[in-house]
Amino acid sequence: MFVSAYVFGILITLFLLLMSYFWNKRRMYRLSLKLPGPISLPVIGNGLQLLCSPEDMYDHSLGIFRRYPSPMSFWFGPKFSIIFKDATQVEVAIRLGQEN
């Protein structure tokens, strides 16, 4: 009986940690859903899509980036990134950020 209470406590703790993680990242998840990009998994992001040999990494990444329009969302593990393909889009984003 003590073991089941211990396991239950661990499960509750893990659940609360996951909920806290998602609550803190909710703004980034909402933003990533508004942008085109590959579907990511929680915590590991798009890491499984880049799981290949180092020799194939460039070609595989290029295939992903060609598939989606710019700007696109991409998760490097738990870090959210917006990837631009055109320098003029970066310039506009920086200019808009400075105005706010």
Secondary structure, DSSP 4 states (H G I P E B T S, - for coil): -HHHHHHHHHHHHHHHHHHHHHHHTHHHHHHHHHS-----BTTTBTGGGG-S-TTTHHHHHHHHHHHSPSSEEEEETTEEEEE-S-HHHHHHHHHHHHH-
